[in-house]
Amino acid sequence: MAIVVSASRRTDIPSFYSEWFYGCLKEGFVDAANPYNPRQIRHISLMPEDVACFVFWTRDAGPMLEGISALDEYAFYFHVTITGYGPQLEPSGPTVGEAVEKLRALAARVGAHRVIWRYDPVLVVGPYSAAWHAENFRRLAGGIGGSVRHCVVSLYDAYLHSDARLRKAGLLPVHASDVVELMRTLTGIAGEEGIPMAFCTEPALADILPSQRTACIDAHIVHELTDRPFSERKDKHQRAGCTCIESVDIGSYGTCPRGCLYCYANRRQTVKGK
């Protein structure tokens, strides 16, 4: 049975490690360490017959485009995060304009059906009020509409290390009031731009607001892209509320240099200048 390869929840492979990834593809395998036991290494075949689908997670897929023909024998799709928070939360680019332009270039190259926009995480705090999110989301959706299959929205989830960074920056506590009304507003804006909405690990929101019942690593999408057999079991290693199917993450935590304050995947980050 073929596997779904997540590349990656641990780091931004398309932005910073595309050459490494394409090298692994050429070699036909990749070794992935257990993040809780680095001496435990899993040898993963990347031969076309062994991979049902690649799922890429990134803020900028641009570095992958030059060599993307290497994926011609594979099923794949991208999650592209564009939030528009700016340097206070995301100290390392791309800028909003660059991010939207690069997402559109990706969709033009691989097809909008292979591109998902992530507006994730949503933090309602400080200057990032519900009104700010509505205006920001409308601006982004206007530039992105027509280039994605849907938008994934998720609220900020607390982790000790990311909470510490946000607290030092004066961006905690996150306000939880009126979240449903804000999500209703964002869903309406997305609908105006022809962008279906999906909620990541937010079952309560998905139950009361119009949305796609779509996981981030979703069996229906994978089936749409490939006829190879793969496991459709729920991934038991993900957080509560996650409906993703089983996949294998490659790459390593703590290796993305962007420095986003809200990032769960980089425990060693500190707020710049603090």
C-alpha positions, 0 to 999 in steps of 0.5 A: 500500500502506498503512503501519503508523505507530508512535507512537512508539518515540521518545517517549510521544505518548499521554501528552504529545502526544495533542493534537498527534497528533489535530491531525495526524490532522485535517490528514491528515499528519505530518512526521517528521524522520530522527533522524540527519539532522534536515534529512531530513523525511518527509511521511507521509499519515495519511488513513484509506486510507493507514494500515493501523494505528497502534501506540501506545507509552505508560505512560499512554494516559489523555490520548488517551481523550477524543478517541479517537473520532477513531480510529474509521476506523483500526485501532490497538492500544496497548503500555502499559508498567507495571513498578512500579519506582517513583521510583528508576528512574521518577521521574515517574508514574503510580503503580502503582495509577494505571497499572493503573487507566488501563490497565483504563479503556483496555481498557474503552474500546477492547477488551482485544484492542487493549491489550498490557501491557509489563513492560519492561525487566527489570533484576535489580539492587540492590533489584530482585532476582528475588524482587522481580520475582516478587512485583511481577509477581504483583501487577501481573498480578492487577490487569491480567488480563482487560484485555490480549491478552498481556504482552511482557517484555524484558530491559534492553539496554545503551546508553551513555547509559542505562548512565551514568544507571544507574551514577550511581544505583548500579544497574549492573551488571545481574545476568544469572544465573538469568534463565531461571528468573525468566522461567519464574516470570513466565510461570507467574504470567502463565498463572495470570492468563490472560495469554499471554507474549511475549518482545521481542528475546529469541529464546533465551528464546522458544525454551525457554519457553512464549510467543506468537511475537508481534512488538511490531508484528506482522502477525497483529495488524494483519491481525486489525484491518484488511483494508488491504494493508501490508508484512509485511517485517521491519523492518531498522532495528530491533535484532538479534533484533527481529521487528517488521514495517516501520513508520514512527515519528513524533515525536522522540527526547529529548522525553519528560519522564518521566526513566526511567533505563533509557530508550534514547530520551532521550540527554540525561537525567541522574539527578535530584539528581546 
